[in-house]
Amino acid sequence: QLQLQESGPGLVKPSETLSLTCTVSGGSISSSSYYWGWIRQPPGKGLEYIGSIYYSGSTYYNPSLKSRVTISVDTSKNQFSLKLSSVTAADTAVYYCARQDGAIVGAGRRYWGQGTLVTVSS
Amino acid sequence: NFMLTQPHSVSESPGKTVTISCTRSSGSIASNYVQWYQQRPGSSPTTVIYEDNQRPSGVPDRFSGSIDSSSNSASLTISGLKTEDEADYYCQSYDSSNQVFGGGTKLTVL
């Protein structure tokens, strides 16, 4: 059974870089036709797409965040990671990692991690 | 870029049927698949419909999805409402440059 687990600091200072890791169990991150991605949800608000990475290494980012986001994969650890630079209080949110199954980025069933709250504050 | 607009809230009684709409602001709703997610309070979202009208295994057939090109919108219909269906529902679609979520609809079953 597929499981995704986010990990990383729960508190990040303004202007610093937010770093999160998603550990995948019950499936290989190297398998084809899967998009591994990050979505966030500010407290009490809706969902926002951050970006995705394909098993081949191709990346797709939300244009509004693209200049600050990097998503990468570590196949040896069956993990993928998110880095978001120059954070502000507006980046405070629950961050979810997810796998989307399908041939097209943005389409298909999405499996979600449990989410992790990251607060940006000094 | 485009937006997906959902009603802020809907309410209906147990046993009834409710439909939640998701209207695309630009570009054809039929050109890119629509997904629907359910998020119960304090929980992660789960997929209830993918690729417009496909239901994942384990999701009851009371949930169905459809596309209406004339109104450029997608709809999630839940029949035989149960109190456990009370949740936030989000639509999601994409284009060549981004993925977009609707603002979410709070479903109250009372």
Interface residues (C-beta under 8 A of the other chain):
Chain A: I39 G46 L47 E48 Y49 S52 Y60 N62 P63 Y96 G102 I104 V105 G106 A107 G108 R109 R110 Y111 W112 G113 Q114 G115
Chain B: N1 N32 Y33 Q35 Y37 S44 P45 T46 T47 Y50 E51 Q54 P56 Y90 Q92 S93 Y94 S97 N98 Q99 V100 F101 G102 G103 G104
